[in-house]
Amino acid sequence: MSGDLVLGLDLGGTGCRALLADTTGQRHGEGYAGPANPCSSPPGVAAATLGDALAGALAGTDPDAVLAGVAGIAGYAALSDPGTRGLFDLAWARAGLRCPMRVRPDCEAAFAAGTPGAAGALLVAGTGSMAAAIEARRVATRTGGHGWLLGDEGSGFWLGREAVRAALGALQRRHPTAGLLDDVLDDLLAGAARDRDPLVTLDAATAAVYRQAPIRLAGYAPLVCGAAARGDPVADGLVARAATLLADAVLPLCRPGLPVVLAGGLLTGDLTGGTVGARVRQHLTAEGTTDVVTGPDAAAGAAWLAILDAGTADPVAAHDRLTRGRPESTNGCP
């Protein structure tokens, strides 16, 4: 194993991943753990999760061989608090690492996962959604990313909420339900039989929604994607609307000759069927944006930013090698 190692980390609200690589882009180890977003998890818990992921990636490796580390963090702003940053630095030190941990917004790591270029546009759609213009590998302008309460149009949360609204609306109008709407109602009612009166079922399903955390609605996005792939008309309409909203968010940020990176579970899955990602590509192509790539592995993007910090003879070759075997979701859903 080369002694010139780097670490890239993707610290998100649903999981944390650490990737150990060398400066040529060869992967050497990975570690996985739970949520590590310091905005949505207690900072001490998020820092401990970081430590777990680091332990997995560094198993059997001398930490002194690590020259640089970059962490792409959802909830990046939380690390401006000295106490929170101190907890993360302590987890880093406890892993035996002597090099500094440089923190970046997770969207910058996602962009780096898609291209070795320094500028372009980024569209992220997973549980939430946002678009950004990237210059010098930094966010220059951003649209969206305000969270489920204030925005996230076209996101997994948006898809799930709209599917639930469609199901409740059908009950309210006493319309028959089928396909996606039945799947949503069955889940909300936990398999319980529906009342003969649709309005009684409506009240029970509505109550079920309010018994859970709002962000739980994002869990219905896979139902929407799967139903759209089977030709369900309600699901197909929702997927089409989501793709339009997302494309409209990033198109003003696109510039001729520069790539657009798609990231997040809704956009980086199977693009051959009726997924949101496939339709976003269709919108972008129709508007003349043809250099569209995916950045599904933000940990690899962070590792490549660390390679740039450590120095390498051929950064483009290192990027290609690092991202060639990147993991991809297969269902186009978060």
LINHUNOR-V786552 format. One line per field, one symbol per residue. ss: DSSP state (H for helix, E for strand, - for the rest). burial: + if it has 9 or more other C-alpha atoms within 8 Angstrom, else -. A space follows every 50 residues. Layout:
BEGIN
ss->???
burial->???
END
This chain:
BEGIN
ss->----EEEEEEE----EEEEEEE----EEEEEEE---------HHHHHHHH HHHHHHHH----HHHEEEEEEEE--HHHHH-HHHHHHHHHHHHH------ EEEEEHHHHHHHHH-----EEEEEE---EEEEEEE--EEEEEEE------ -----HHHHHHHHHHHHHHHHH-------HHHHHHHHH---------HHH HHHHHHHHHH---HHHHHHHHHHHHHHHH---HHHHHHHHHHHHHHHHHH H-------EEEEE------------HHHHHHHHHHH-----EEE---HHH HHHHHHHHHH----HHHHHHHHHH----------
burial->---++++++++++-+++++++++++++++++++-+++++-+-+-++++++ ++++++++----+-++++++++++++-++----++-+++-+++-+-+--- +-++++++++++++++--+++++++++++++++++-+-+--+-+++++-- ++++++++++++++-+++-+++----+--+++++++-++--------+++ ++-+++-++-------+++++++++++++--+--++-++++++++++-++ --++---++++++++++++++--++++++++-+++---+--+++++++++ ++++++++-+-+--+-+++++++--+--+-++++
END
